[in-house]
Amino acid sequence: MIVFKNVKWKNFLSTGNHWTEIKLNESHGTIIIGSNGAGKSTVLDALTFSLFGKPYRKINKPQLVNSVNEKDCVVEIEFDIKGKEYKIVRGIKPNKFEIWIDGKMQDQSSSAVDQQKKLEQQILKLNYKSFTQIVILGSAGFTPFMQLTSSQRREVIEDILDIKIFSAMNSVVKDKMRENKERVRTLELRKETLIDKIQMQKDFIDELEKRGQKDIVGKQEKISTLQVSEDDLIKKNDDLSSDLSDVQNKLEQLSNPQNVIKKMNNIRVQLQTKVKSTEEERIFFDKNTVCPTCTQDIEEGFRLNRIAELNASVGKLETGLSELEEKLQEEESKQLRFIELTKEVSSLTHGISQNNVRISGLQRQCRDLESEIQKITEQLANRNSEHDKLRDFDEKLKTSYNELAEEKDKINLNEFVYSLLKDGGVKTKIIKKYLPLINQQVNRYLQMMEFYINFTLDEEFSETVQSPIHENFSYASFSEGEKMRIDLALLFTWREIAKYKNSTNTNLLIMDEVFDSSLDGMGTEEFLKIIRFVIRDANIFVISHKSELYDRFPNSIKFEKVKGFSQKVS
């Protein structure tokens, strides 16, 4: 049970910079009176603003600050729940929202929204709408239960019956289902990805083995081809080397005749000169019998002998020259042969050298191919690592299937729980259980107020009204005074059910101008009897401007306007 102890405020609405405080648990019945505009209904706004951050009446939040002082608007309320002392402090200019428990202010690091949620769900365990249905019956800012929508009526009933936990649980379950479904989508994607990876890995391993063996065979065949070419070149080099050896042998046997030819050319020139000078001397003796120099006769015998000697000498010289020419031609032929052999040696040497370069290139290619074959062989030998990857993918896939199955089981379970927790499930069964009691209590209070009708709520919280003179009436069909009686009966019933459930039960009951508008004299008397003799465990506050009711309550509070500010004067 929530026991409200006191509420106080300053710079709130028409209240000035002084505290106005009302004790909430001192008297069974208190009447709050005052003229219109005196501030007697401010307590309703102070209550709802302190607890829920919004006024009871339709007032914009900035307008709650006193228009004269324009700052330091503060409302405080104190209450007790199961021995724990609570105080809520809420203010505007500056903004303030404090929750105190047993004299200690709670952590304010969370947002105001989260703090409010904690206050409503964990501490009060009721929201604004439920609070107003159980605690307040008024003319301004109040929407009677029968004027709420079907969903709003259900919300109030769930609060009173303390079954909103099922809605909260249902919300949690829905969130879990949404998370589960998202998890399933993630796992399905992961599963499909792993299946693709496994297939790609299998294809890669197959391709690795097939391509590897094919590459090895291809490279081995190429090596064989290169080795054949290498062998051919080696054989050619052997042949060329043999030819070179032969030519070199021939060349060694054939010395270079260049010097000999040079000497022989010199000798030939000398012989030619000698032949010419001898021939000139022979011609001289042949033509001259007298010495042209000394003019003496040349002895004939000497001349003839000399001519004969010179002819013999010319013959010898010409024979020698002829022999020399033959020798020279022979040596020149040798020289041509020497040059040919030299060129042949050079050609053979160049051919061997080129072949050696080709052989080296072929050998390098063979080594490269052998190295590549070695790498492929090592890859094939190390393909176990690829098989390890494949096994790892398989294990992950199994895990994914297991997780997927678990998540689907969770979804099935949550769907079952959701079906139990939704409006047509457990909550409806509980409401069905309490509906007869609710209807019984409503009609009990109606009879106490001399209103003899049969008022029944169904599972959808729609009403059926029957009376001796009216059948199948609805709430909207009644007068305002009759509606007020129904509203009061429902208010008292909700408090009775809340007390029975020990859920949103409170000590506080406030009625604003109930006596001033709709209730007639008979209704007023019966209502006073009810709050005096039936509603005995509540601290009841009645707000009215009817001064004749002043003596009908054990306690009274009066509000007046003093110098423009609302003040409690008694």
NUFITOR-671755 format. One record per residue: residue in one letter; x, y, z of N, C-alpha, C in turn. Coordinates in steps of 0.05 Angstrom, whole numbers, plus 5000, padded with zeros to 4 digits. Example, Ala and Ser with C-alpha at 12.3 -4.5 7.8 and 13.67 -1.06 7.14 Angstrom:
BEGIN
A526448865156524649105156526449345156;S525749555142527349795143525850015157;
% end
This chain:
BEGIN
M501749765000500050005000501750255000;I500950454984502350714984500950895004;V502450985024501451175044502651445038;F501051625026501951895021501752055047;K503952185054504152325080503752625077;N505152755059504753035055505753125028;V504653355019505553474994505853775000;K507953894988508254184992509454304966;W508954564963509854704939510354994943;K511855114926512355404926512855494898;N512055754893512255864866510955684845;F508855554853507355364837504655484832;L504055524806501555654798501255924812;S499155964827498656224840499956254867;T501456044876502856054902505456194899;G506056374919508456524919510856374930;N512956534937515456424946515356344975;H513456184982513256075009511955795006;W512655625024511655345023508755335031;T507255195015504555115022504554815026;E503754715049504054435056501354325065;I500654085055498253945064499053665074;K498253605098498653335109496553155097;L497352935087495552755072494452525087;N495552465111494852225125493952275154;E493152525160492452595188489452555194;S487752585174484852585179483452405159;H481252275169479652105152478252275131;G477352505139475852675120476752965123;T477453085101478253365100476853505076;I475753735082474553895061476354125055;I476854175030478454405021476554595008;I476254835020474355035009475755285001;G474355444987475355694978473755794954;S473956044949472556154926473956074900;N472556124878473756054852476356214848;G478456074840481056204835482756234860;A481756134883483356164908485655974909;G485555754893487855564893487255304907;K484655244912484055004927484654754911;S484454764884484954534867487954494860;T489654684870492454664864493654404874;V492554304897493654054908493553824887;L491453814870491353604849493653634830;D494153874821496353914802499053864815;A499253934841501753884856502253584858;L500153434864500353144867501353014841;T499853064819500552934794503153034782;F503853294786506353404776508653274791;S508453254817510653134833511152844825;L508952694821509152404815509652344786;F508352494768508452414739509552634721;G510252864732511553074716509553224699;K506953204704504953364689502653434708;P501353664703499153744721496653584715;Y494853594735492253454733490453594712;R490453864714488854024696490454074670;K489054164650490254214624491754474624;I494154464635495854704638498554634626;N499554814609502254774597504354784619;K506354614617508354594638509654864645;P510455024625511655284632509855464648;Q507155434645505255594660504955514689;L506255294697506155214725507855394743;V509855524731511555704746509955964752;N510056044777508656294785509456524767;S507456654756507956864736509157114747;V509157154774510357384786513257334792;N513857114806516657054813518256934790;E516856774773518056664748520456484752;K520856374776523056184780522656034806;D524455834810524555684834521855554841;C520655434820518155284824518855004833;V517954924857518654664869516154534881;V515954274877513854114890515153864902;E514453804927515453574941513153404952;I513453144949511552964961512952734975;E511852654998513052445014510952225017;F511951975015510151745019511751505029;D510251315038511451075050510350825035;I512150635029511350385017512750155032;K511249995046512349765060514749845078;G514450065093516550145111518750305100;K518850345073520850505061519750795057;E521450985064520651265062521651375035;Y519751495020520351604994519751904994;K521352054979520852334974521552394945;I519652534931520052614904520152914903;V522253024891522653314888522753374859;R520953554850520853624822520553934820;G522154044802522154334800522454434771;I521854694767522154824742523555094747;K525455154729527055404731528355424759;P530355264765531455064748529954794748;N530354644726529154384725530354204746;K528754044759529653874781527853624781;F529153394785527653144788529352964806;E528652934832530152784851528352564863;I529452324866528152104880529852044904;W528652064928529952004953528651754966;I530451574975529451334988530951315015;D529351315036530451305064532651515068;G532051755059533851985064536251995045;K536551815025538751825006537751874978;M538852084965538152144938539251934919;Q537651834901538451624883540151744860;D541651564848543351644825541851784803;Q542852014795541452174774542852164747;S544651964744546151954719544351874695;S542251724701540451644679538651884671;S537351854648535652064638533152094654;A531852334652529352374666527152174658;V527252094632525251904623525651634637;D528151554639528751294653528051314683;Q528651544695527951574724524951564727;Q523451694709520551684711519451394708;K520651254689519850974685520350804710;K522650854723523250714748521250784769;L520551034772518651124792515950994788;E514950984763512350874757512250574759;Q514250444748514250154745515250004769;Q517250114783518549974804517750064832;I516950324835516350434861513250454864;L511950624848509050674850507450434840;K508550314818507150094804504450184794;L504250424785501850524771502650774755;N501150824734501751054717499751284723;Y499951494708498251724712495351654709;K494551514689491751454684490651284706;S492151074715491150904737490951064763;F492851234768492851404792490351574793;T489651704771487351874771484751724774;Q484751464764482351304766481851204795;I484051174810483851054837483751274858;V485151484854485651684875483851934871;I483352014847482052274841479452234826;L477452374834474952404819474452704818;G474552814794474253104791472953184766;S472453434765471053544741472853644720;A475153744728477053864709479453674706;G480153604681482453434676481953144682;F479453064690478852794696477152664674;T478052434665476552274646475452034660;P472852014665471751784678472351524664;F472451304679473051044668471350974644;M468851034645466950964624467351134599;Q468851344601469451514577472251454565;L473651264577476151184566475750994543;T477750964526477650774504477950494516;S477350294500477450014509480249944518;S482350034503485049974510485850124536;Q484850364540485450514564484150384588;R481650294585480350144606481849904614;R482749754594484349514600486849584615;E488249804608490649884621490149944651;V487850084657487150134684486649884700;I485049704688484349444701486849284706;E488649274687491149124690492849234713;D492849504716494349624738493049544765;I490449554766488949494791489349204798;L489149024779489348744784492248644786;D494048844782496948784784497748564764;I496648594740497448394719498848534696;K499648784699501148914678503848784674;I504648634696507148494693507048304669;F504648194664504348024641504848174615;S503848424614504348594591507248654588;A508548714610511448774610512948524601;M512048284612513348034604512847984575;N510348044566509748004538511448184520;S511948424529513648604514516548494513;V517448384536520148264537520248024518;V518047864519518047624502518047714472;K516547924465516448024438519248114430;D520648254448523348344442525148104438;K524847894456526447654453525847514426;M523247504419522547384393523847534370;R523747794372524947964351527947914350;E529247894374532047834375532647554365;N530947364372531247084363531147074332;K529147214321528747204292531047344278;E532047554290534347694278536847504280;R537047364303539247174307538946944286;V536546854282536046644262536946734234;R536146984227536947094201539947104199;T541247184221544247204221545446924218;L544346734233545346454232544846324205;E542446384193541846284167543846384146;L544446644148546446764130549246634135;R549946604161552446474167552546194156;K550346044159550245764150550645754120;E549145924105549445934076552246014068;T553446194082556146284076558146054080;L557745904102559545674108559145454087;I556745404079556245204058557745284032;D557545544025559045644002562045614005;K563045674029565845664035566845374033;I565245184044565944904043566144804014;Q564144873998564244793970566644913955;M567145173961569445293948572045163957;Q572245093983574644963993574944693980;K572744533977572944273964573844313935;D572644503921573444553894576344633892;F577244793911579944883912581844653916;I581244473934582944243940583044063915;D580644013902580643853878582243983856;E581844243853583244383832586244383838;L586844413864589744413872591044153864;E589743933870590843673864591043623834;K588843683820588743643791590743823777;R590644073783592444263771595344213777;G595844133803598544073811599743843796;Q598243623794599243393779599643453749;K597643603739597843683711600243863706;D600644053724602944223721605644073723;I605743883741608143723744608743573719;V606743433708607043283683607943463660;G606543693658607243883637610043983639;K610944053663613644153667615643933663;Q615043693671616843473666617243423637;E615043433622615243393593616843623580;K616543863590618144083580621044043586;I621643943611624443893618625643683599;S624043473593625043263575625643383547;T623843553538624243683512626843853513;L627144003534629544173537632044003539;Q631843783553634243603555634943483528;V632943423511633443323484634943533468;S633943783470635244003456638044043467;E638344013493641044043505642843823495;D641943583494643543363483644343413454;D642443503438643043563410645243773408;L645043983424647044193424649744083434;I649643913454652243793463653443623442;K651843473427652843303406654043483384;K652543703377653543883357656244003366;N656344073391658844183401661143973400;D660443723406662443513403663543493375;D661643503356662443493327664043743320;L663143973330664544213324667344213337;S667544113360670044093374671943903360;S670843683349672543493334673543633308;D671743773294672543923270674544133277;L674144263299676044473308678744363313;S678744133326681344003332682843933306;D681243823287682543763261683644013248;V682044223247682944463234685244583248;Q685144583275687444683290689944523285;N689644263283691944093276693044173249;K691244203230692144293203693444563204;L692344733220693345003222696145003235;E696444833255699044803268701144703249;Q700244523231702144413211702744613190;L700944803186701345003165702045263178;S704845313178705745563190704945793172;N704746023183703946253168706146333149;P705746313122707746373101708146663096;Q707046833111707047123105709847223104;N711547143123714247243124715947133101;V715346873095716746753072716146893047;I713546943043712647083019713947353017;K714147493039715347753040718247733031;K719747533043722547503035722847433006;M721047252997721247162969720547392951;N718747572958718147812942720647982940;N722048012962724548172962726648042944;I726847772946728747642929727947672900;R725347652894724347672867725047942856;V724748152873725448422863728348432858;Q729948312875732948322871733648172846;L732347942841732947782817732147932792;Q729848062794728948212771730848442765;T731748562786733648782782736248682770;K737148452780739648322770739348242741;V736948122735736548042707736648282689;K735348502698735248742682738048852677;S739648872699742348992696744148812679;T743848552682745548362666744748372637;E742048402632741048412605742048672592;E742148892607743049142597746049122589;E747648982607750548952602750948782577;R749248572575749548392551748948552526;I746848712527746148872504748349072497;F749649182518751849362514754149232499;F754948992508757248852495756448752467;D753548702466752748602440752748822419;K752349072427752149282408754649452406;N756349442425758749612425761249442423;T763049542405765649412403767749612413;V767049862417768850062427767650162453;C769350212473768450312498767650602495;P765250672501764350952497765751142516;T766751052536767951222556770851292548;C772451072543775251122537775851112507;T773851042492773951022463775850812454;Q776650622470778450412462776850172452;D777950032436776749792424776449582446;I774249462444773849232463774748982449;E776248842463777348602452775048422445;E775148322422772948162411772647902428;G774847772433774547522448773347582476;F774247802489773147882515770147942512;R769548082491766748172487765047932483;L765947742467764247502461764047332486;N766347302500766247142525764347272545;R764647542545762947682564760047652557;I759347672532756647642522755647362530;A757447162525756646882532756246862562;E757946982578757646962607755047102616;L754647332604752147482611749647332602;N749647202579747347042570746846812589;A749146682597748946462616747746562642;S748846792651747946902677744946982676;V744147102653741247182649739546932649;G740646712636739046462635738746352663;K740846352678740746252706738846422723;L739146692719737446872735734546832727;E733846812703731046772694730046502704;T731846302702730946042713730346062742;G732246192757731846222786729346382792;L728946602775726546762779723946602774;S724046442754721746272748721146082770;E723345962780723045772803721945922827;L723046172831722046332853719046402850;E718246462826715446522821713646282828;E714646042820713145802827712945772857;K715245812870715245782899713445992912;L713546232901711846452912708846382909;Q708146282886705346202882704545982901;E706445802905705945592924705445692952;E707245892960706946012987704346172989;E703646312968701146462968698646282971;S698846052958696645862961696545762990;K698945713000698945633029697645853046;Q698346113039697246333055694246333054;L693046293030690146293027688946063043;R690345833043689345613058689445663088;F691645803096691945883125689646063134;I689046263116686846443122684246303124;E683746113105681245963106681045793131;L683245663139683245503163682845673188;T684045913188683746103210680746183213;K679546253190676746323190674946093200;E675745853191674245613199674445563229;V676845603240677245583269675445783284;S675446033274673846243287670846173285;S670046073262667246003259666445773277;L668145573278667645343296667545423325;T669445593333669545693360667045853367;H666246023349663746183353661346003356;G661245803338658945613340658845473366;I661245373375661345233401660445423424;S661445673422660745873443657745923444;Q656445963420653546003419652045763430;N652945533423651645293432651845273463;N654245353473654545343502652645533516;V652245773504650245963514647445843514;R646745713492644145583490643845363511;I646045203513645944983533645545093561;S646945323568646645443594643745533598;G642545663577639745743578637945513583;L638345293568636745053571636944933599;Q639444933609639944833636638545003657;R638645273653637345453672634245413671;Q633145383647630345323645629545063659;C631244863656630844603669630844633700;R632844793710632944843739630444983749;D629645193734627245343741624745163742;L624544993722622244813721622344603744;E624744513750625144323772624344463798;S625144723801624444873825621344903828;E620044963805617144983805615844723812;I616944503801615944243807616244183837;Q618444263849618944233877616844383894;K616244633885614244793900611544663898;I610744583874608144453871608044203888;T610244043887610343803903609943863933;E611344083942611044163970608144253976;Q606944403957604144483961602344243963;L602744053946601143803947601643653973;A604243653981604843524006603643664030;N603343934028602244094049599244144046;R597844014028595044064025593343974049;N594743844068593343774092592244014107;S593744244104592744494117590144584104;E589844534078587344604065585144414074;H585744164079583843974090583144054119;D585044164133584444264161582444494160;K582944674140581044894136578244784131;L578044584113575544454106574244334131;R575744194147574644084172573744294191;D575244524192574444744209571744864200;F571444894174568944984163566644794169;D567144534167565144334174564244354203;E566244394221565544414249563844674255;K564644884242563145134245560345104234;L560044954212557344914201555644754220;K556844544232555344384252554444564275;T556344724285555644914307553445104299;S553545204274551545384263548845244262;Y548744994253546244844253545144804281;N546844744300546044714328544844974339;E546345194335545445454344542845534331;L542545464306540145524291537745374303;A538245114309536144954320535345054348;E537345144364536745254390535145514388;E535845684370534445934366531545884357;K531145694339528445624330526845504353;D528145344370526745244394525945474412;K527645664415527045904432524746054420;I524746084393522446224380519846074385;N519945814382517445654387516545684416;L518445674435517745714463516645994468;N518046194457517146474461514446524449;E513946394426511346424413509146304430;F509846084443507845954461507346134485;V509546244497509346424520507746674512;Y508446774488507047014478504046974475;S503246734466500446674463499046664491;L500646594512499546584539499246864550;L501247044544501347304556499847524541;K499047474516497547674502494747714514;D493347914505490847994518488847764520;G488847584501486947354501487847114518;G490147144531491346924546490846934576;V493046924591492846914620491347154631;K491947394620490747634631487747624629;T486747524606483847504603482647314623;K484047094628483046904648482847024676;I484847184683484847324709482647524710;I482347684688480247884687477547754690;K477047524676474547374678473947294707;K476147224721475847144749474847374766;Y475747614761475147844777472647994768;L471847954743469548104733467048074751;P466347834759463947804777464147974802;L466547974814467048134839466848434832;I468048514810467948794802465048884798;N463548724783460748794778459148794804;Q459648604822458248594847458748844864;Q461348934865461949164881460849424869;V460949444843459849684830456849714837;N455349494834452549504839451949544869;R453649444886453349484915453549784922;Y455649914911455850204916453650364903;L452750284879450450424867447950404884;Q447450174896445150144913445350314939;M447950334949448350504972447650794966;M448050874941447351144932444551174921;E442850974928440050974920439650974890;F441550844876441350824847441050534839;Y438550454834437950164831437950084802;I440250024792440649924765442549684767;N442549524746444349294744446549374723;F448849444733451149534717453149304714;T453649224689455448994685457549064664;L460049004670462249024651462948754640;D463448734613464248484602467348474599;E468248264585471148224582472548444566;E471048584549472148804534471649074549;F470549054574470049284591467849474579;S466149354563463849494553461549444573;E459849644577457849624598455149524586;T453749384603450949324599449349424623;V447349584619445849704640442849624638;Q441849524659438949454661437749564686;S435249654683433749754706430849684703;P429349724725426449654723425049804701;I425950044695424650204674426150234648;H428750154649430350174625431849914620;E431849824596433449584588435449664567;N437749524570439949564551440749864548;F440949994571441950264571444950264569;S446050494564448950534565449650754583;Y452050784590453051004608452251274596;A452651304570452051554558449151634559;S447351444564444451504564443551644590;F445251644611444351744637444952044639;S443652164659444152444665446852474678;E447752734681450352784693450452684722;G448252724737448152624764448352324766;E446952184748447051894747449851794739;K451051934719453751864711455651894734;M455352104751457052154773456851924793;R454351814798454051594815455551344805;I455351294779456851074767459851114770;D460751364764463651424767464551374795;L462951464815463751424843463751124850;A461750974841461650694846464050544834;L464850624810467250514798469750584813;L469950844822472250934837472550774863;F470250744877470350584902471050294897;T470050184875470549904868473549864861;W474650054845477450024838479250024864;R478450204883479950214908479649954923;E477249844923476749594937478349364925;I478249344898479749134885482749174889;A483749424887486549474891487349394920;K485649454939486249384967486349074969;Y484448944956484348654957486848534944;K487748644922490048544908492648654920;N492448864937494848994949496749084927;S495649184905497249274883497549574883;T495649714872495750014872494150134894;N493850004915492350104938493750344951;T492150554957493350794970491450884992;N492451055009490851175030489351425021;L489951514997489051774988486651754969;L484551914975482151934958481352234956;I481452344933480852624929478552654909;M476552824916474352884899474053174895;D474153264871474153544864471453624853;E470053794870467553914862465353714856;V465553474869463553274865460753374875;F460753514897458253614908457253864895;D458953984878458254254868456754254842;S456654024829455354024802453253814799;S454153554799452453344790450753214811;L451753194836450153054857447953224868;D445653104869443353244883443553204913;G441553304927441653294956441653014967;M440052834955439952554963442652414957;G443652464934446152344927448452434945;T448352694952450352804970450352664997;E447952635009447652505035448652215034;E447852075012448651795011451651775007;F452851954991455751954987457252005013;L456152195029457452255055457352015073;K455151865072454951625088457051425080;I457351395053459351195043462151265052;I462951515048465751585055466151585085;R463951615101464251615130464251335142;F462551165131462150905144463250665128;V463550705101464450485084467450515077;I468250745067471050795060472450895085;R473050715103474050795129477150805130;D478450665111481350645112482750845094;A481351055086482551245068482651525080;N484551675071484651965077483252115054;I480852205059479152315038479252615039;F479752735015479753015012477553094992;V475853275000473753374983474153664977;I474453734952474854014944472154124936;S471354344948468754464942468754754949;H466954904937466555184944463855214959;K462654984967460154994983460855015012;S460455255024461155305052459355145071;E456955065062455154915079456254635086;L458154535071459354275077461654295097;Y462254535105464554585123464454415149;D462054405160461754265186461253965182;R461153865158460553575154463153405154;F465453535157468053395156469553455181;P471053255191472553295216474853495213;N475753535189478053715184477453885160;S478554125160478054315138480554475132;I480754555106482954725096481654935079;K482455185083481355405068483555545053;F483055605027484955765011483656035004;E485456245005484556514997486756634980;K485956834965487856994950488657234967;V491257264973492257484989494357624973;K493857874965495758034949496557894924;G494557754912495057624886496257344888;F496857254913497956994916496056814932;S495956564924494256364937495656284963;Q494056274985495056205011493156025026;K494255825041492655665059492355815085;V489855885092489356045116488355885140;S487555645136486755475159487055185152;
% end
